[in-house]
Amino acid sequence: MTDQKRRQRYVCILDPTNAWTVWDCEMEMPASLGGQHLTGRPKERAEAARAILERIHKSKMDGGKPNQLVD
């Protein structure tokens, strides 16, 4: 596992049925988004969900401040 993946809270894992799971490394279980467990997904959907969850997580780590647009 690369250093970058170790710093990520969420990773995509290919399961034995060739579907993807978004894994929550902190909770050590499949991640969920909108009340749905992120298991058995196509690769593109798993990667998109992982990116969203990472943004949410990083936002909370930064104090939950929304991004501000500069004129």
N, C-alpha and C positions, 0 to 999 in steps of 0.2 A: 504494500500500500504506500502511495506517495505521501510526502509531507502535507501537500495540499489536501488530499482526501482525509488525512487524520484531523485536520483543522475543521473540516466540514461536519456539521451536525447530521446532515442527511446525505445518504448515498443511494445510488440505484444498483440493485443486485438482480442478476439473471437467475431465475429459479429453474428447477429441473424440467418444467413444462415449457420452457422457452418464453415465458412471460416475465415481466419485470415487477419488482417490489421496491418501493421507496422505504429505506430502512432508517429509523431514528437511532443514531449511534448513542445518544445520551440516554434514551429510555430503553434501549436494547430491545426494540420491537418494531413491527411495521408502523410507519407514520400514517397519520390520517389528515384529511383536509376536507372541510365542510361536512364532517360526520362520516366520511367514507374512508375505509381502510385502503391504502394505496398498494394493493396487491393484485397480481394477475393482469397487469396493464401492458399495453404496447410500449415499446421503448421510448417513442417520442412523447407520449403522455406522461410516462414516469419521469423523464428528464424535465419536462415543463413543470410538473408538480414539485419536484425537488428544488428547482430554481425559485419557485414562489415561496416555498417553505424556508429556504435559506435567506431570502430577502426579509421575510417576516422575522426570522430569528436574529439576523444582523440588526434590524431596526430596533428590536427590543434591547439588544446589547448596547446600542448607541443611545439609550435612554428613551426610545420610542418616539423621538422627534421626527415629524414628517419632513421629507425633502422640501426645500424652499426653492422656488424659481427666482432667479435674479434677472431684473430688467436690463 
